[in-house]
């Protein structure tokens, strides 16, 4: 079984954000840190080289795959911002269409710029994602 690749690190969130390009993406990343920090009440942690996470939970599947993952997170990538933990339950799925302009990946939501989304809805999605249990029940993957 493969080892989990994306794990929490001791890397500096501020140093990571300072190196993000273009400048607009860096500023969006700094604003998101404040939104996530205020909404969750916890400090950000770097997960792997490019994901900023808040909180964590354990998962375990019948396939024996298990690990930890941030409850909510984001990554300010060059072409878009990836938001994690915002579409993992029924309440979030129902609320997501009110977010604004976004696209979806398998486990994340992509936005081009923060001005494209409703920050009140974003905060609600973060609260719902962050309130997940610390340990998820076993399920099939």
C-alpha positions, 0 to 999 in steps of 0.5 A: 500500500502506498504511503500518503503523500500530502501530510502536514509540515512545519513549513511557514505558511507566510513564507509559502504565500510570499513566494506565490505568483502572480501577485494577485494570487498571493494577495488572494491567498493571504485574504483566504488565510484570514477568512479560514482562520477567522471562520475556523478559529485555528491557525493554518498549517502547510500540507505538502508543498502547496496546500494550506489546511485548517484542522484535520481528521482521520479516515479509514476505508474498507480497502485498508487505506487510511490517513489524515486530511485537513478538514478544510484547505486551499491552494493558491495555484497559478491559474486558479485557487483550489478549495478543499472540504467545501462539498463533502456533505449534503448541506454543502452540496445544496449551498454550493450553487450560491457560492458564485463563479466556480468549477468543480474537481473530484474533491475540490472547488476551483475559483479564478479570483475571490471577487467571483465568489460570495464570501458569506457563502464561502464562510458557511461552506467552511463552517460546514466542512470544519464541523466534520467529526474528527474521525470519519466512519469506515466507508468504501472508496 
